[in-house]
Amino acid sequence: MRTADESFLRRALQLARRGVGRTSPNPMVGAVLVRGGKIIGEGWHRRAGLPHAEIEALKDAARRGERVRGATLFVTLEPCCTHGRTPPCTEAILAAGIRRVVVGAADPNPAHAGKGLVLLRDARVAVTAGVLSAEATRLNEAFNHWIVRQTPFVTVKAAMTLDGKIATASGESKWITGERSRQVAMRLRFDSDAVLVGINTVLADDPSLTARAPSGRVRKPPRRFVLDAFARTPTDSVLISDEFAALTTVVVSRAAPARRVKALAKRARVLLAPARAGRINLRWLLKRLGGEGVTSLLVEGGGEVNAAFLEAGLAQRVAFFYAPKILGGRDARRGVAGEGAKRLADLIELRDVEWRRVGEDLWLSARVGREQD
């Protein structure tokens, strides 16, 4: 049975989701102010550097002419208690005279976790924590991973036939899945801080990696990364010649010809990364991206790139779209290639598995690895 606390916290979660794709490197947060069982103010965090959800809710209540003192605040994430780009929300809560605070998820930052709640309790504010905690935590799974590990939360995405093929032997892949699946995949791209592909995808498909709104309008895409150890990206490829070329980074190795690197650097950012046997060091790259504030990375590579992330234990989630088709063929391209597991005991396990019907296709979303991972 749903309690009143859950109902109001669920509304706060709805508000928080309005910030999808916009708040990074901050988390998505929603807040609701309630007095006498009635909502008197609402807010959500819109973008890093702008007021937090709690402040937006207080402002909304003021616009409505509502009295806040003695009200209850429902917020999806523990209020901050430290100075950043904005003042701590705990100060505003105490100054407003809020009587009770109901929280969904604790602050995942080990340096701050629980401190905001302790501060409020010490000030004699009633605090209830952990309401809809699983949903509130899942909302910010990318931020939670990044703030603790300082590397992006990696999702490997692929569109495949039922027998796991992403293209014919000649590379033909448009389109395996249906329009609705592609719309969902576009949304995943829009929700991510960055998208990554391998050089083989660039050479075969010349992708734009842009994000289109339902209206068809091209939105500003996330940052775009190309794994290209030998600087083979054509200088006329879309990724380094369109209006968003400044958002593209071509990751090369020392083995790349200087002439090619120089030509690419005139059109996009070039990042020199350590490599072995012609393969970019992905752990190094993820640490670099995390340090640049990339909290979420969508990998849209071919089978080899997908396998590289999965086999190295660098992916946290998969998003696999399956069309009701069978391609067959020993030389057809697979969604996950690589060396593969030599024993069943070495299989990559998935958990928290969700299957959804998307038009005629199936969408599998799951976490990678065991719970402790």
N, C-alpha and C positions, 0 to 999 in steps of 0.2 A: 504494500500500500504506500502510495507516494505521500510524504509528509509535506507540510507547508514549507519547511526549509528546503527540501529537494525541489519543490516547484519554483521557488524564487531563484535558487542556484541554477536550475536548468535554464531559466530565462537569462541569467548572467552568462551562461555558456553560449547561448544563441547570439548574444551581443558580441561576445569575444570573437566568434567566428567571422564577424564582419571585417576583422583585421587580417584575415588570411592573405598571405602574400604581400603584406604592406608593413608589418611591424618590425621585421628583422633588422638588426640582431636582438631586438627585444622580444619577449614572449607576447602572445595574444592574451588579453585579459578583459573580462567583462565585469561590470558592477551594477548592483541594483540596491536602491535605498527604499526601505519599507517602514511605514508607520501605520499601526492599527490594521494590519492585513492589506494595506493598499500601497501600491508602488508610487512613490513620490519623486523618484529621480532615477535615471538610467545613464550609463555611459560605457564606453569601451576605448581601449587604447588604439589610436588610429595610425600612428607612425612614431618611430624612434625620435626622441627629442620633443615630442608633443606631450601634453598632460596625460598622466596615467588614468586608468579607468575610474578609480575612486574619485579623482578630482573632477572628471567629466560628469560623474553622477551627482556630485555636490553642486556643480554649476547648473546642471539640468534642474535640480530641485529648486535652486534659487530663481531660475527663469520661470518656473511654475508658481513661484510665490509660496512654496511649501516650507514649513518649519522642520529643520533637520534634527535639532537637539532632542535626544531621547529615542531616535530612530534606530533601526537595525540595518546594517550594511551587509549585503551578500556579495562576495567577490570570489572569482574563480581561482585566484592565486594569492598566496600570503602577501599582505601589503609590505612594500619595501620600507626599510628603516634606515637607509643610508643615503647620503647625498650622491647623485650622479648628474645627469643632464638636468634633472628636475629635483626639487626638494623631496624628502621622504614623505610617503603617503601617511605614515603613522602620525606625523605631526598634524596633518590636516584633519585626520580622523578625530584626534583628541581635541583639537581646537573647535571642531564642529559640535562636540558634545554627543557623539554617537554612543549609544548605550550598549550595543551588542554587535559583534562582527562574526559572520558565518563564512568560513573559508573552504574552498574545494581542495586545492593542492598546496602542499608546503613549498617554499622556495627551494628549488633544486641546488642552488649554489651552496656548497658546503660552508662557505664563509659567512653565509647569512641565514641558512635554514633555521627556522624556529625563532629567530631573534625578534622578528616583528611581532609574533604572537606573545612572546614573553613580555615585551615592552608594553603591549596593550593590556595584558592581564595585570601587570604591575601598576598600571594606571586605573585599575578597577573597571576595565571594560570586559564584559562577558564575552568569551571567545568559544566558538564551536568550530572545530576543525575536522577535515576529512569527509565532508558531505559531497557525495558523487566524486570521490577522489580519483577513481579509475578513469572516468571520463575527463575530468579536469587535467589529469596528468597526460593522458593520450593526446589531448588538444595541443600540447606543446612538446611532443616527444623529440622534435628536432632541437629545439632550444635546450631542453633538459640534457640531451646528449652533449651538445656543444659546450654548454657552460661548465660541465664537469670534465670532459675529455679534451676540450679545445680543438676538436676536429669536427668536420661536418657530419651530420646524420645522412647516411648514404642509402638511397633507394635505387635498386636496379630495376629498370622497366624494359619490357619486351612485348612485342605483339607477334603471336605465333599461331601456327596451325595446331590441331590437336596432337600431332606427332612431334611437336616441338621445333618446327622449322620456321625461320624468319625470312627466308628468301630462297629462290631457286638456285641451282648451281651457278647460273650466270649472273646472279645478283638481283633479279627482279623481285621486288617486295611490295609494290604499290598496286592495290592495297590488299592486305591479308585480312585485317579486321574491318568491321563496319564503321559507319560514320559516328555512331554514338560512342563506341569505344575510343575513337580518335578524339572526340570532344572531352571525354574523361581524361585521356592522356594529356591533352592540351591544358586542362585544369591543373594536373600534377606539375606540369612545367611552370605554369604561372605561379603556383604556390611555392616553388623552390627558389633559393637564392642563386643557384647556378645549375647549369646543365653541362654534361660532359659526353663527348663522343670520341671515337678513335679515328685515326687517319683513314682507315679503310671505309668507314661510313662516309666521310667527306668525299673521298674519291668516287664512291659508288653512287651516292645519292645527292651530293651537293646540298645538304640540308640548310634551312635558315634558322631552325631552332627558336623561332619566334613564338609568341603566345597570342592567339587570336581570341577576342571576346566573342560571345554568341552572335553578336551583330555582324561579325566578320572583320571588325576593325582590328588592326594589328596593335597590340599593346607593346609597351617597352618590354623587351624580353629580359629574362634573368641573365646573369653573366654567363658567357659561353666559353667552354674550355675544349681544346682539341689535343689529344695525345698524339704527338707527331715527332718521334725521336729524331728522324732524319730530315725534318723540315720539308716534307713533300706536299704540303698544302698548296694548291694552285693559287696564284695571286689574284685570279679572277673568281675565286669561289665566293659564294654568297656570304659566308661568315666573316670574311675580311674585306668585303667590298660594298655591303649594304649600309644603310643609314645608322645601323647599330654596331658598326665595326669596332668602335671604341670599347665595346663590352666584351670583345673576343680576346682570349688569350691562347696562343699557340705554345704548347709545352714541348720544348725540344731538348736534345741531349748534346753533349760536346761532340758527338760523332756527326752532327748535322753540318753540311757544307756552309762555310761562312757566307758565301754569296747568296745562298737561299735564305739564310737567317736574316741577312741584311734586307733582302727584298720584302720578307714578311714583316719586319719591324717597321717598315714604312707605312704599313696598312693596319696593323694591329699590335697589341702587346705581345712580346715574346718572352717566355719564361724559361730560363736554362735550369734543367733539373738533373739530378744524378740518375744514371740508368745502368742497366746491366744486360748484356746480350740484346741490345736494341729495345729494351723495355724500360719505360719510365718507372722510377721508384715511386709507387703509389702511396706508401706510408709517408714518405717525405712530402709528397704533393698535398696530401690531406692535412698534414700539420701546417703547411704553408697557407692553404686555403682557410683553415680555422683561424690562423693568426690574422688573416685579412677580413675576418668577420663573416665568413661564409658559414652559416649554421646548417644549411641543408643542400645536398647535392643530388641531382637526378642523373643517373647514368643511363644513357640511351645508346650505348655502344652496340657493336655486333657481338657475336658469340665469344670471341676471344677476350674482349674488354670486359664483358659481363662476367666471364669465368675468372678473370684476373682478380676482380674485386671479391667475388664470392669465395674462391678457393683460398684467398689470403685472409679471410675473416674480416674484411673491411666494409662489408655491407650490413646494414641493420634491418632493411626491409626489402621485399620484392613486390613488384606490381606487374603481374603477368596477365596479358589479355590473350584469350584463346578463341579462335574462330572455329566454327563447325566445318572444318575442312581438313583434308589429309593431303599432304604434298608428296611424301615419300622421297625416294632417291638417296643413294648413299653419299652423293656429293652435294645435296642440298644443304644450305647453311642453317646451323642450329642456333637456338636462342642462348644456350650455354655450351661452350665448346671446352677449350682447355684440355688438361690432362685427364680430368675426371678422377673419381675415387677408385682406388685399386681394390678396396674391400667395402662390403656393405657397412661395416662398422665406421667407415670414414665418410659416409654420406653426409651432406649438408642438411641439417634438420630445420624444419620450419615450425613455428608455433603461432598461437593467436591467429589461426587461419580463418579468413573470411572469403566466402565465394559470393559473388553478386552477378545477377543476370544484367547484361548491358546490350539491349537490342537482341540480336541473335548470338552474341558472344558471351563468354564467361570471363569475369575479372577476378583474379586471385590476388588478395592482399594479405601478406603475412610477415611476421618478424622472423629474422634469420637467427638460428642458433638457439641454444638452451637458455632458460630463464636467467641464469647467472651471467650470460654474455651481455 
